[in-house]
Amino acid sequence: MHLFLALCILAVNPSICKGKDEKKCDVVPKNNYIEVGSDINITCLTCSHGEIYWTLDTSRLNSSHTVLSLRNFTHQSATVQCHSTDSQQVIGGTTINTYSKPCNISCIWHQLDQKTESQPDQFTCKWDHQIDPKLDVNYTVLHSSAQREICKTRQTTCTVEGVITNMLSDIIITVRAKTADWEVDSDTREFQPAHIRKMIPPHLIVTSFADHLLVEWKRELIKKKCRCEVKYNELFPQTKLNKALNREQHGNMTIEHVESCSHYTVSVRCALLEPAPWSDWSQEKTVLTKLNKNHVRLRLWRKVAEPQKNGVRKVHAMWKEIPSTCRGTFTYTIEPTLYKEAMMGGNYTETLCGESGCDVEVNQDAHRINLNMFHNETLLVVNAVHVPAIGESLPQVTDIQTSALEGVILVTWKAPIQPVSGYMIDWTHDGNQYNWKETNYTNATLSGLLDKKPYNVTVTPLFVDKTGHGTQALQICSRVGGPGNVTIHINKTNAKNALVSWDVKSQEECSGDVVKYIVFYRKLDRLELWLNVTVIGTEQSISLEDLLPDTQYEFYVKATAATGTTKSTEMFFKTKRFGRWFITTLVVCGGVVIILVLSLGLGCAISWKKFREKPVPNPGCSSLALWSPSEEGTGSIWQFNNPSESICDRVYTEESQKTSTSPLGSGLNPNPAFYQTDEYIDPDMASAPETDPEERLKPAKTQHRSSPNDSIEPLLPENSPCSPYRSQTSVENPGKRPNKQNKHSPVKQPDRKTPVMVYVTLDMFEQNQCK
């Protein structure tokens, strides 16, 4: 029994020990909130894990102790972990958050009514507190050492309404900040009532004079010393003047060096002696200064035109007009006088002018232009300028140079040898409106120019009582703009290329010279990348090559200058289906085919016409003759086998036999029947006996034409392609036809039938022989 209990105790005891060790494997304390800059100790319960090390967020700390001391901790939030060196496992960790206490507390004692000074009825305190904006913080303002609550808020400012008691003694203020996890009090601040009392703004009066402004104000706390500050400005920036006031003293101040006919805004504020807060600024007063005679600067100048044929010159006198804010009536008169006479004095004719310019005419001599300005009919200012004589030898500046930068023109020049009192620079962009300024240096900066306008700049040296000759610089632009608007054109398209062009037109007078053009093009598909080709600035056309036939393209042109770039609108074109070479080949081949067809047709037409016009032989105009069988071997063979002569063409009539020349003359057979008859076989003679050869050599008796009732048989073979002839025989039965023997045949030979040759001639062309 005892042994069983002992075994149970031994079995349960390791589990108990293990549970105790697990509770110790951790880092304490957990999730602490501490004040910024304070210290904290953190302990790692290792559970016998051996050596350890610490990490702060992701940084390893140089400490292997189980207790980690963090001094002057300033992190807003950080995670601290304890690690086992052997297993690299995290034993435990904690999060440390910091908070700060409110600081920079300031309080003022003031009143709600800002018109009449009385006992202050409001107490306002402000402070700074650097915390996470997401935190929900409640603030409480505590008054005096008794820590009495006077205000609660969630903001960093708090105002107490009503009169606070015990304001005659020092005021001690503490601000408490509290959240769900922490609470902290600020350092106490002690204030004296006189140091935190805020005065109401004083009452202001401003009087304008010709050369200064008089500022006066009245304050309520007249029995106390105070300090005041006057703020005034013409435009910007503001100018502030300070002045201290004693008891029973109201404030006044003189503002000098003010511009004539200008508006000034004036305001004033006061405060008790430091460190009392300033009152609010008084209501602003705006006044207009009067015209100061000593400040009037007409800055008279002139521009002399080229002389006319009679030597008369037109002089344009100009001056800076009086500001329109100046009150009163102003009139101007111009009085041109000869320079020699002007030095001696005298009266001359005056010309009434406008407010800023006037034109007068002078001759070729030197003159002095006098300007008189009247204010309310009282002469106020007299000014004069010199006009040199034509051809007068006077010095002038040299090597004048101009440059433009960001809308400003810089002018430099070389001074003449003679000493000068100054230089007058005038400039214009249209020849009508001039600007001018005077300087004592050999350089000037011209500003306030119109953008992208060309200017003519002239520099004239000034002497004590004269002016030299002006030197004009080359025209320069205040700023050079882009290259202008680009307009594109499609000149011609083929199957694989397109000729495009463009032109640049600028509406501005000062546009940059184009350095290069970039032509962008692509197929009409938003997924396609833009291709580009660069063209020099002097070219304004290009042929886009390697295009696809029958394809839609889009393109645009970008012009680039040293001063900027401009881009044209996009334009579309479509390449042709077939190229020019294909169309040319097709046209040439078609032309050749047409010429061949026309030539063939024309040849056929000519052949047909000849065939239609060829006369057809008339068998009715034929003659019949007997041909001796003895001549068969010569005449018929020669007649029908002569390769140079067609048997269809040689046809002779009886009349032609009589009139024909002897065949001896032509070297032929002297037998005329040889050329006149064809062979004809008489059936009766065919059965007759053979005659004597001499008889057969005698001329055959010519037979006349047979009647139309004679039968017609082919004279030539049926397969002859051109024979229009037919053999002519009597319609009588050949067996019954009487024998017609030749006169020269003495003996009749009926036993031998010798064929008789008959030659038929046709009169093919002589139609009048056919009877």
C-alpha distance (Angstrom), angle and dihedral (degrees) to the residues before:
residue distance angle dihedral
M1 . . .
H2 3.78 . .
L3 3.75 90.6 .
F4 3.79 91.1 55.9
L5 3.80 92.1 51.4
A6 3.80 91.1 50.0
L7 3.79 92.0 52.5
C8 3.79 91.1 49.7
I9 3.80 91.3 51.3
L10 3.82 91.3 50.1
A11 3.82 91.1 49.4
V12 3.79 94.8 49.4
N13 3.82 97.4 41.7
P14 3.92 97.6 72.0
S15 3.77 91.2 51.6
I16 3.78 90.8 52.5
C17 3.77 91.5 48.9
K18 3.76 92.1 48.0
G19 3.80 91.7 52.5
K20 3.77 90.7 51.4
D21 3.80 91.2 51.1
E22 3.81 92.4 50.7
K23 3.79 91.7 56.0
K24 3.79 90.3 54.4
C25 3.89 94.9 51.8
D26 3.81 98.2 93.0
V27 3.83 146.3 82.4
V28 3.79 121.1 -103.6
P29 2.98 143.9 -125.4
K30 3.82 101.0 37.9
N31 3.86 128.4 -140.7
N32 3.78 97.4 -13.4
Y33 3.82 126.8 -170.7
I34 3.76 113.8 -151.4
E35 3.78 134.2 170.3
V36 3.77 117.4 -97.2
G37 3.81 110.4 -92.6
S38 3.80 96.2 19.7
D39 3.84 128.8 119.9
I40 3.82 130.5 -110.7
N41 3.81 136.5 -177.0
I42 3.80 120.8 -145.2
T43 3.82 123.5 -166.2
C44 3.83 127.9 -153.8
L45 3.82 116.7 -151.8
T46 3.81 99.6 -151.6
C47 3.87 102.4 -173.3
S48 3.81 88.5 -144.3
H49 3.82 94.4 -57.4
G50 3.77 91.4 144.7
E51 3.79 121.9 -130.2
I52 3.81 119.5 10.7
Y53 3.78 140.4 -169.1
W54 3.82 133.9 -159.7
T55 3.85 133.2 -127.9
L56 3.79 128.8 -163.4
D57 3.79 106.6 -153.8
T58 3.82 99.4 -48.3
S59 3.83 97.6 -24.2
R60 3.79 121.6 97.1
L61 3.81 114.5 -130.8
N62 3.76 123.9 -139.3
S63 3.80 95.4 -117.8
S64 3.82 134.0 100.9
H65 3.80 98.0 175.7
T66 3.76 121.8 112.6
V67 3.81 90.1 -126.2
L68 3.82 115.6 62.6
S69 3.80 118.4 -163.1
L70 3.82 116.6 -158.6
R71 3.80 113.7 -165.3
N72 3.82 126.3 -161.2
F73 3.82 91.9 -1.7
T74 3.83 109.9 -161.4
H75 3.81 104.2 166.0
Q76 3.77 113.5 119.0
S77 3.81 90.2 -140.6
A78 3.82 130.6 -7.2
T79 3.83 139.6 168.4
V80 3.82 118.7 -132.6
Q81 3.85 118.6 -164.4
C82 3.80 134.9 -175.5
H83 3.85 116.6 -141.6
S84 3.79 133.7 -167.4
T85 3.80 111.3 -121.5
D86 3.79 93.7 -150.9
S87 3.82 100.9 46.4
Q88 3.83 97.9 22.8
Q89 3.79 86.9 -134.4
V90 3.79 124.7 142.8
I91 3.75 109.8 -109.6
G92 3.77 95.0 -172.1
G93 3.78 145.6 -46.3
T94 3.78 147.2 -156.8
T95 3.81 139.7 -158.6
I96 3.79 121.3 -125.3
N97 3.82 118.9 -159.7
T98 3.79 124.8 -173.2
Y99 3.74 133.5 -153.6
S100 3.80 133.6 -171.3
K101 3.76 132.6 -142.3
P102 3.81 124.6 -118.9
C103 3.81 114.6 -87.8
N104 3.83 142.9 177.8
I105 3.77 93.9 46.7
S106 3.82 115.1 -172.5
C107 3.79 128.2 176.5
I108 3.80 134.5 -172.6
W109 3.77 131.6 -164.5
H110 3.78 110.4 -145.7
Q111 3.76 144.5 144.1
L112 3.78 131.4 -112.9
D113 3.81 95.2 -134.8
Q114 3.82 107.3 74.0
K115 3.82 96.8 -175.5
T116 3.77 104.9 63.4
E117 3.79 124.1 37.4
S118 3.85 114.2 -123.8
Q119 3.80 141.4 136.3
P120 3.84 109.7 -43.8
D121 3.77 113.5 -106.0
Q122 3.81 102.1 -174.8
F123 3.80 133.8 65.1
T124 3.84 117.5 -165.3
C125 3.79 128.0 -177.2
K126 3.81 129.5 -172.7
W127 3.81 131.2 -171.7
D128 3.79 143.3 169.1
H129 3.80 125.4 -117.1
Q130 3.79 124.2 178.1
I131 3.79 107.3 -152.6
D132 3.74 140.4 129.3
P133 3.82 106.3 -72.5
K134 3.79 89.2 -139.3
L135 3.78 91.8 64.5
D136 3.78 118.5 99.3
V137 3.82 104.4 -131.9
N138 3.79 127.1 179.8
Y139 3.80 117.6 -154.9
T140 3.77 127.7 -156.4
V141 3.84 124.9 -170.3
L142 3.82 111.8 -146.1
H143 3.84 121.4 -160.4
S144 3.85 126.7 -150.1
S145 3.76 127.4 -15.9
A146 3.78 91.5 -61.2
Q147 3.80 87.9 70.8
R148 3.77 92.5 -129.7
E149 3.80 113.5 178.8
I150 3.80 112.7 -121.5
C151 3.82 101.6 163.8
K152 3.82 141.4 15.8
T153 3.80 125.2 -165.7
R154 3.80 145.8 146.9
Q155 3.85 91.8 -135.0
T156 3.80 130.5 75.2
T157 3.79 92.5 -109.9
C158 3.77 131.3 61.3
T159 3.84 133.2 -177.0
V160 3.80 125.6 -160.1
E161 3.79 115.0 -151.3
G162 3.81 120.8 -143.4
V163 3.78 134.7 27.1
I164 3.79 114.3 -48.7
T165 3.80 116.3 -141.6
N166 3.78 122.8 -128.3
M167 3.84 92.1 33.8
L168 3.76 90.6 139.6
S169 3.78 92.5 73.1
D170 3.78 128.4 55.9
I171 3.79 116.5 -67.4
I172 3.83 120.2 -135.4
I173 3.81 115.3 -160.1
T174 3.83 130.6 -170.8
V175 3.81 126.8 179.9
R176 3.83 118.4 -151.2
A177 3.81 122.3 -160.0
K178 3.81 119.3 -162.7
T179 3.82 136.0 -179.1
A180 3.79 134.2 167.5
D181 3.83 90.7 -89.5
W182 3.79 105.8 33.5
E183 3.79 145.7 15.6
V184 3.81 129.3 -158.3
D185 3.81 138.0 174.2
S186 3.78 125.4 -143.8
D187 3.75 124.2 -126.1
T188 3.77 111.5 -83.8
R189 3.80 119.6 -102.9
E190 3.78 124.0 -155.1
F191 3.80 120.1 -152.9
Q192 3.78 132.7 -173.5
P193 3.83 112.9 -139.2
A194 3.81 92.8 -127.6
H195 3.80 91.1 52.7
I196 3.77 94.4 54.0
R197 3.78 100.4 38.3
K198 3.80 113.5 114.7
M199 3.80 119.5 -151.5
I200 3.79 125.1 -140.8
P201 3.85 116.5 -110.0
P202 3.81 114.9 -85.1
H203 3.81 123.7 -115.3
L204 3.83 110.4 -101.4
I205 3.81 132.6 -147.1
V206 3.87 123.1 -179.3
T207 3.82 124.9 -170.7
S208 3.83 122.8 -168.5
F209 3.81 124.2 -142.1
A210 3.81 133.9 173.9
D211 3.79 95.3 -95.4
H212 3.83 106.2 15.8
L213 3.81 148.3 17.9
L214 3.79 123.9 -118.9
V215 3.83 113.8 -147.1
E216 3.81 119.5 -167.1
W217 3.81 131.3 173.6
K218 3.77 139.1 175.8
R219 3.81 125.0 -141.8
E220 3.78 131.1 -158.6
L221 3.80 102.7 -142.0
I222 3.76 90.6 64.6
K223 3.81 93.9 157.0
K224 3.77 94.7 62.0
K225 3.76 131.0 69.4
C226 3.75 114.7 -111.2
R227 3.77 143.5 168.8
C228 3.79 125.2 -128.2
E229 3.78 136.7 -164.4
V230 3.84 127.6 -154.3
K231 3.79 120.2 -153.7
Y232 3.79 122.1 -165.3
N233 3.78 136.6 159.4
E234 3.77 140.7 173.9
L235 3.77 95.7 -155.3
F236 3.79 116.1 -35.5
P237 2.99 146.3 3.4
Q238 3.73 107.1 39.3
T239 3.78 124.7 -122.1
K240 3.79 123.0 -145.2
L241 3.79 128.6 -160.9
N242 3.82 123.3 -169.8
K243 3.76 128.1 -151.0
A244 3.80 133.1 174.6
L245 3.82 120.4 -139.2
N246 3.75 127.9 -156.6
R247 3.75 128.0 -146.3
E248 3.75 117.4 -61.2
Q249 3.78 89.5 14.6
H250 3.74 128.8 123.5
G251 3.74 120.7 -157.4
N252 3.81 132.0 -102.0
M253 3.77 133.3 162.1
T254 3.82 137.8 177.7
I255 3.79 119.6 -135.4
E256 3.77 110.0 -156.7
H257 3.83 135.0 -175.8
V258 3.74 94.3 46.8
E259 3.79 123.1 159.4
S260 3.79 121.4 -109.2
C261 3.77 119.0 -102.5
S262 3.80 93.0 4.6
H263 3.77 131.5 135.2
Y264 3.79 117.4 -120.1
T265 3.79 128.2 -170.3
V266 3.83 116.1 -149.2
S267 3.81 131.8 -171.9
V268 3.85 135.5 165.0
R269 3.81 139.0 -160.9
C270 3.80 134.2 -176.5
A271 3.79 140.2 -161.3
L272 3.77 139.4 -176.9
L273 3.74 117.2 -104.0
E274 3.77 116.6 -57.5
P275 2.91 135.8 -40.7
A276 3.78 88.6 26.9
P277 3.83 113.4 114.4
W278 3.82 122.8 -105.2
S279 3.74 119.2 -103.9
D280 3.76 119.3 -120.3
W281 3.79 116.8 -82.6
S282 3.75 114.4 -88.8
Q283 3.75 120.7 -115.4
E284 3.81 109.6 -71.6
K285 3.77 119.6 -107.5
T286 3.83 120.0 -154.5
V287 3.81 118.1 -158.2
L288 3.82 135.4 175.9
T289 3.77 117.6 -132.0
K290 3.79 119.4 -133.2
L291 3.80 126.3 -115.1
N292 3.77 111.6 -81.7
K293 3.80 112.8 -153.6
N294 3.77 91.5 -152.2
H295 3.77 91.1 56.0
V296 3.79 96.7 53.8
R297 3.81 109.0 113.4
L298 3.78 111.6 175.3
R299 3.82 91.9 176.1
L300 3.78 91.9 -153.7
W301 3.82 116.4 -153.6
R302 3.81 137.6 161.3
K303 3.82 141.4 -149.1
V304 3.79 116.2 -149.9
A305 3.81 118.7 -151.4
E306 3.80 125.1 -145.8
P307 3.85 112.7 -78.6
Q308 3.78 120.2 -102.2
K309 3.81 124.3 -126.7
N310 3.80 91.5 -86.7
G311 3.83 91.2 50.8
V312 3.82 95.0 -106.9
R313 3.79 113.8 142.4
K314 3.77 129.1 -160.8
V315 3.81 114.0 -133.3
H316 3.80 120.0 -163.3
A317 3.81 108.4 -156.8
M318 3.81 116.3 -162.6
W319 3.77 136.4 177.4
K320 3.76 141.6 171.1
E321 3.73 108.5 -85.8
I322 3.77 123.2 -130.7
P323 3.83 111.7 -96.4
S324 3.76 113.4 -93.7
T325 3.80 88.8 -126.1
C326 3.79 90.4 69.8
R327 3.76 109.8 100.8
G328 3.79 123.0 -132.7
T329 3.80 137.4 46.2
F330 3.78 120.2 -60.2
T331 3.82 126.7 -166.4
Y332 3.81 130.9 -179.4
T333 3.81 132.2 -155.8
I334 3.82 131.4 -173.7
E335 3.79 122.1 -146.9
P336 3.86 116.5 -173.0
T337 3.80 114.4 -162.4
L338 3.78 135.3 173.1
Y339 3.76 109.5 -97.1
K340 3.81 94.8 -125.7
E341 3.77 93.3 48.6
A342 3.79 93.3 42.7
M343 3.77 90.1 62.1
M344 3.83 89.2 56.6
G345 3.78 95.5 44.2
G346 3.76 130.8 -126.2
N347 3.79 143.2 149.2
Y348 3.80 120.7 -78.1
T349 3.75 137.0 176.3
E350 3.79 114.9 -81.7
T351 3.79 125.3 -146.1
L352 3.79 119.9 -148.6
C353 3.80 110.2 -129.3
G354 3.73 140.9 -173.7
E355 3.77 128.1 -100.6
S356 3.81 100.5 -81.4
G357 3.82 110.5 11.3
C358 3.76 148.4 19.7
D359 3.85 138.7 -176.0
V360 3.79 124.2 -136.5
E361 3.81 134.3 168.8
V362 3.79 125.4 -127.3
N363 3.81 133.9 175.6
Q364 3.80 128.3 -119.7
D365 3.83 93.5 -76.0
A366 3.79 125.7 94.3
H367 3.79 114.2 -88.2
R368 3.75 141.5 -172.3
I369 3.80 118.0 -138.6
N370 3.81 112.6 -150.9
L371 3.82 121.3 -161.6
N372 3.80 120.2 -160.1
M373 3.82 121.4 -167.3
F374 3.79 121.1 -163.8
H375 3.79 125.4 -163.2
N376 3.82 112.1 -160.5
E377 3.84 87.8 -17.5
T378 3.79 91.6 -53.3
L379 3.78 118.7 118.2
L380 3.75 105.8 -113.4
V381 3.80 108.7 165.4
V382 3.82 136.5 12.7
N383 3.78 120.1 -164.6
A384 3.81 133.8 170.3
V385 3.83 140.5 -166.4
H386 3.82 132.2 -166.3
V387 3.84 125.7 -120.3
P388 3.85 113.0 -162.5
A389 3.79 121.9 -133.2
I390 3.79 120.8 -107.9
G391 3.80 109.2 -87.0
E392 3.78 93.0 7.7
S393 3.79 111.8 153.7
L394 3.79 105.2 -121.7
P395 3.82 131.1 151.6
Q396 3.78 122.5 -104.3
V397 3.77 137.3 -176.5
T398 3.83 121.6 -94.5
D399 3.80 139.5 -156.0
I400 3.78 94.2 30.4
Q401 3.82 112.1 -173.2
T402 3.79 131.0 -173.5
S403 3.78 134.3 -168.2
A404 3.79 134.2 173.6
L405 3.78 127.9 -140.6
E406 3.80 125.9 173.4
G407 3.79 95.1 -23.3
V408 3.83 94.9 -44.2
I409 3.82 124.3 107.9
L410 3.81 118.5 -144.8
V411 3.84 116.3 -155.6
T412 3.80 126.5 -168.1
W413 3.80 132.0 172.8
K414 3.78 144.4 163.5
A415 3.78 119.2 -101.0
P416 3.82 120.6 -121.6
I417 3.79 121.0 -108.4
Q418 3.81 93.2 -107.2
P419 3.82 116.9 78.2
V420 3.80 114.0 -102.1
S421 3.78 134.5 -159.5
G422 3.79 93.5 -142.1
Y423 3.79 146.2 -49.9
M424 3.79 132.2 -96.2
I425 3.81 116.7 -147.8
D426 3.80 118.8 -167.7
W427 3.79 128.1 179.0
T428 3.79 137.2 -178.7
H429 3.80 137.5 176.8
D430 3.80 99.3 -159.1
G431 3.82 106.3 21.2
N432 3.81 92.1 -112.2
Q433 3.77 106.0 70.0
Y434 3.79 114.3 53.4
N435 3.76 133.9 -172.0
W436 3.77 123.7 -167.3
K437 3.76 141.1 175.8
E438 3.80 137.3 -177.2
T439 3.79 125.3 -129.2
N440 3.78 139.7 170.5
Y441 3.82 94.6 -145.8
T442 3.79 132.9 79.5
N443 3.78 92.6 -116.7
A444 3.76 136.5 53.7
T445 3.78 139.6 -175.1
L446 3.80 118.1 -137.1
S447 3.80 114.1 -156.0
G448 3.78 137.1 165.9
L449 3.81 90.9 57.4
L450 3.76 127.6 157.6
D451 3.76 112.4 -100.3
K452 3.81 118.4 -101.2
K453 3.80 95.5 -1.1
P454 3.82 128.3 134.5
Y455 3.80 114.9 -120.2
N456 3.79 133.8 -161.0
V457 3.81 111.8 -146.3
T458 3.82 124.4 -163.9
V459 3.82 127.3 -174.0
T460 3.83 120.2 -160.0
P461 3.83 125.0 -176.2
L462 3.82 117.3 -130.0
F463 3.76 127.2 -144.9
V464 3.78 132.5 -174.2
D465 3.80 96.9 -81.6
K466 3.80 102.8 -4.8
T467 3.77 142.4 53.1
G468 3.77 127.5 -134.7
H469 3.79 128.2 -135.1
G470 3.78 117.6 -70.1
T471 3.81 123.1 -117.9
Q472 3.79 117.3 -150.0
A473 3.78 121.3 -149.1
L474 3.76 125.5 -143.1
Q475 3.78 114.4 -80.0
I476 3.79 112.1 -88.3
C477 3.78 133.6 -174.6
S478 3.77 121.0 -124.9
R479 3.79 87.7 -136.0
V480 3.77 131.7 -7.3
G481 3.77 114.0 -130.7
G482 3.76 132.9 -157.5
P483 3.79 124.2 -59.7
G484 3.82 94.2 -89.9
N485 3.78 134.7 -113.9
V486 3.80 116.8 -29.0
T487 3.82 118.1 -143.5
I488 3.80 116.9 -168.5
H489 3.81 130.6 -154.9
I490 3.81 136.1 -168.1
N491 3.81 107.7 -136.7
K492 3.79 103.6 174.5
T493 3.80 139.3 -11.0
N494 3.80 129.7 -158.4
A495 3.76 133.7 173.5
K496 3.80 96.1 -83.7
N497 3.80 105.1 15.0
A498 3.76 142.7 35.6
L499 3.80 130.7 -157.0
V500 3.81 112.4 -138.8
S501 3.80 130.1 176.5
W502 3.78 139.0 -178.9
D503 3.77 143.2 -169.9
V504 3.78 133.1 -151.3
K505 3.79 122.2 -135.8
S506 3.77 121.6 177.7
Q507 3.78 123.9 -162.7
E508 3.79 89.2 -160.3
E509 3.77 124.3 82.6
C510 3.79 92.9 -138.5
S511 3.77 109.9 52.8
G512 3.78 126.3 151.9
D513 3.78 123.3 -106.8
V514 3.77 112.0 -106.7
V515 3.79 112.7 -111.3
K516 3.79 97.3 -175.5
Y517 3.78 143.5 -13.6
I518 3.79 123.9 -135.1
V519 3.81 116.5 -157.3
F520 3.81 113.5 -156.4
Y521 3.80 119.7 -165.2
R522 3.79 139.7 162.0
K523 3.77 142.2 159.2
L524 3.78 114.6 -77.4
D525 3.76 92.6 -94.2
R526 3.79 123.3 106.9
L527 3.79 89.9 -144.2
E528 3.79 92.5 60.4
L529 3.79 119.5 97.4
W530 3.79 119.7 -121.3
L531 3.79 116.0 -104.3
N532 3.79 118.6 -155.8
V533 3.76 141.2 -167.6
T534 3.82 126.1 -166.1
V535 3.80 123.2 -134.3
I536 3.81 126.9 -171.2
G537 3.77 117.7 -109.0
T538 3.80 95.1 -106.2
E539 3.82 93.5 59.6
Q540 3.79 123.0 77.4
S541 3.80 103.6 -179.8
I542 3.79 139.3 50.3
S543 3.79 139.7 176.4
L544 3.80 113.5 -124.1
E545 3.80 106.3 -142.3
D546 3.81 136.7 -164.1
L547 3.80 94.6 37.2
L548 3.79 124.5 157.1
P549 3.82 118.3 -108.0
D550 3.80 119.1 -109.1
T551 3.83 92.3 10.5
Q552 3.80 131.7 135.2
Y553 3.82 115.6 -125.2
E554 3.80 135.6 -176.4
F555 3.80 126.1 -156.4
Y556 3.79 143.8 168.5
V557 3.81 136.4 -174.8
K558 3.80 127.7 -128.7
A559 3.80 118.0 -159.1
T560 3.80 116.6 -152.4
A561 3.79 125.2 -159.4
A562 3.78 132.8 168.5
T563 3.80 88.8 -101.7
G564 3.80 100.0 46.8
T565 3.78 146.4 -54.9
T566 3.80 135.9 -91.8
K567 3.78 129.3 -162.3
S568 3.77 130.3 -149.2
T569 3.76 125.6 -136.5
E570 3.78 118.1 -93.3
M571 3.81 120.1 -94.8
F572 3.80 131.7 -169.3
F573 3.80 133.7 -140.6
K574 3.79 137.0 169.8
T575 3.78 126.2 -139.7
K576 3.80 120.0 -129.3
R577 3.79 123.5 -101.9
F578 3.83 94.6 -125.4
G579 3.75 130.8 33.0
R580 3.76 128.6 -118.9
W581 3.84 92.3 -106.6
F582 3.79 90.7 57.0
I583 3.80 93.0 50.0
T584 3.82 91.0 45.3
T585 3.81 91.9 50.6
L586 3.77 90.9 46.4
V587 3.82 91.5 50.5
V588 3.82 93.0 47.1
C589 3.80 93.4 47.8
G590 3.78 91.3 46.0
G591 3.78 90.4 49.7
V592 3.80 91.7 50.8
V593 3.80 91.2 48.9
I594 3.80 91.1 48.5
I595 3.82 91.3 49.3
L596 3.81 91.1 49.6
V597 3.78 92.2 48.3
L598 3.79 91.6 47.7
S599 3.81 91.7 47.0
L600 3.80 91.6 49.4
G601 3.78 91.5 47.4
L602 3.77 92.0 47.5
G603 3.83 90.8 50.5
C604 3.77 91.6 49.4
A605 3.78 90.6 47.6
I606 3.82 92.1 51.2
S607 3.85 91.7 47.4
W608 3.76 91.6 48.7
K609 3.77 91.2 48.2
K610 3.82 91.3 51.8
F611 3.77 90.5 47.7
R612 3.79 92.1 50.8
E613 3.81 92.4 47.8
K614 3.89 94.9 48.7
P615 3.89 109.8 106.4
V616 3.81 116.3 -115.5
P617 3.89 115.6 -134.9
N618 3.79 116.9 -111.9
P619 3.79 112.3 -138.4
G620 3.81 88.7 -156.2
C621 3.81 89.6 71.7
S622 3.82 95.1 62.2
S623 3.81 133.8 115.7
L624 3.76 130.2 -149.9
A625 3.78 126.3 -142.3
L626 3.75 135.9 169.7
W627 3.71 117.3 -113.4
S628 3.72 122.3 -148.8
P629 3.77 113.6 -118.1
S630 3.76 88.3 -136.8
E631 3.83 90.0 65.4
E632 3.70 93.8 51.0
G633 3.70 93.3 94.6
T634 3.78 95.0 54.9
G635 3.77 111.9 24.6
S636 3.73 101.0 40.6
I637 3.76 94.9 42.4
W638 3.79 93.0 47.7
Q639 3.73 91.1 44.2
F640 3.77 97.9 51.3
N641 3.74 100.4 31.2
N642 3.79 102.7 47.4
P643 3.76 101.3 119.5
S644 3.76 92.8 -158.9
E645 3.71 95.8 58.0
S646 3.76 132.0 50.9
I647 3.76 119.0 -128.5
C648 3.76 87.4 -139.9
D649 3.80 93.2 61.2
R650 3.81 104.2 46.9
V651 3.82 105.7 75.6
Y652 3.80 122.8 146.7
T653 3.81 133.6 -172.2
E654 3.76 128.7 -148.2
E655 3.76 92.2 -100.4
S656 3.74 91.2 53.1
Q657 3.81 88.0 52.8
K658 3.74 91.5 58.1
T659 3.80 95.1 47.4
S660 3.72 98.1 39.3
T661 3.77 119.0 106.0
S662 3.74 121.9 -106.9
P663 3.70 115.0 -81.4
L664 3.73 89.0 -132.0
G665 3.72 89.8 71.4
S666 3.73 91.2 58.3
G667 3.75 95.3 43.6
L668 3.75 95.1 -109.9
N669 3.78 133.9 122.9
P670 3.84 109.0 -59.0
N671 3.75 91.8 -137.5
P672 3.80 104.4 104.1
A673 3.77 92.0 -160.6
F674 3.74 86.6 64.3
Y675 3.84 89.4 74.0
Q676 3.80 97.5 34.2
T677 3.77 112.0 49.6
D678 3.70 141.5 52.1
E679 3.72 122.7 -149.1
Y680 3.76 119.1 -86.0
I681 3.77 123.5 -176.5
D682 3.75 114.3 -144.9
P683 3.77 110.8 -149.7
D684 3.81 92.2 -143.1
M685 3.72 92.5 48.7
A686 3.68 91.8 47.0
S687 3.79 89.2 65.5
A688 3.85 94.1 42.4
P689 3.75 120.7 101.6
E690 3.77 119.6 -95.5
T691 3.76 113.0 -84.2
D692 3.70 131.6 -144.1
P693 3.74 114.5 -73.1
E694 3.74 92.1 -127.3
E695 3.73 89.7 57.3
R696 3.71 90.9 52.4
L697 3.76 91.8 53.2
K698 3.76 92.2 60.2
P699 3.78 118.1 100.2
A700 3.74 115.5 -84.3
K701 3.71 122.1 -122.7
T702 3.71 112.9 -104.2
Q703 3.72 116.3 -126.0
H704 3.75 121.2 -150.5
R705 3.73 126.2 -128.1
S706 3.70 116.5 -59.8
S707 3.70 120.9 -124.3
P708 3.71 122.0 -90.8
N709 3.76 88.6 -104.1
D710 3.79 91.6 68.6
S711 3.74 114.4 114.2
I712 3.76 117.1 -112.3
E713 3.74 122.9 -136.0
P714 3.71 128.9 172.8
L715 3.77 112.3 -82.7
L716 3.74 92.5 -168.0
P717 3.73 127.3 37.9
E718 3.76 114.9 -72.2
N719 3.75 92.7 -118.0
S720 3.81 92.6 58.8
P721 3.81 106.1 124.1
C722 3.78 98.7 -149.3
S723 3.77 111.0 25.7
P724 3.81 114.4 122.1
Y725 3.76 92.8 174.0
R726 3.78 131.5 105.7
S727 3.77 127.7 -165.2
Q728 3.80 111.7 -111.0
T729 3.77 120.9 -139.4
S730 3.72 134.5 162.0
V731 3.72 119.6 -92.0
E732 3.71 88.9 -129.5
N733 3.72 120.9 105.2
P734 3.72 107.6 -87.4
G735 3.75 90.0 -137.5
K736 3.81 92.9 57.9
R737 3.79 98.2 40.2
P738 3.81 110.6 116.9
N739 3.73 119.1 -115.0
K740 3.72 116.9 -106.1
Q741 3.70 106.4 -161.8
N742 3.71 125.0 -166.7
K743 3.73 115.8 -101.7
H744 3.71 91.4 -127.1
S745 3.82 94.3 54.2
P746 3.78 105.9 98.7
V747 3.74 96.5 -178.2
K748 3.74 129.0 45.5
Q749 3.74 113.4 -139.4
P750 3.74 107.2 -166.9
D751 3.75 94.2 166.0
R752 3.78 94.5 68.8
K753 3.71 117.8 53.5
T754 3.81 107.8 -154.9
P755 3.82 114.5 -170.8
V756 3.75 115.7 -115.8
M757 3.86 117.4 -141.8
V758 3.77 117.0 -136.1
Y759 3.91 119.5 -163.5
V760 3.74 115.2 -155.8
T761 3.83 119.3 -160.6
L762 3.74 125.0 -165.7
D763 3.76 125.7 -159.5
M764 3.78 98.0 -135.6
F765 3.81 101.2 171.7
E766 3.81 108.6 20.1
Q767 3.75 100.9 75.6
N768 3.81 94.2 174.2
Q769 3.85 91.6 70.9
C770 3.74 92.3 64.0
K771 3.76 106.2 96.1
